[in-house]
């Protein structure tokens, strides 16, 4: 089976996820966000400063907290497809877990805003 886009799972200090195939029907903006946040979360500490990564991810979490329940549900379905895809592609367990727990870890749909 031919893979779409460049890249493959390879251990290295900077985590760069292979492109998600269009057949997964993941919103391109969400796909880009996932790539960036996965880079921040899954890269080694000597590659990405963990303090700065956490600060950036806290901002992502604040924005995702503004999502309505319908948006969260749509993203949840897309994340399920992504998790299933990366698992089938032989991604490390921590990568699969990242997608499985993404919404929970980033507070999507939380109403903690004033």
PyMOL commands that set and color helices and strands:
alter all, ss='L'
color gray80, all
select helices_A, chain A and resi 22-24+28-42+50-64+69-88+93-100+102-105
alter helices_A, ss='H'
color red, helices_A
deselect
rebuild
show_as cartoon
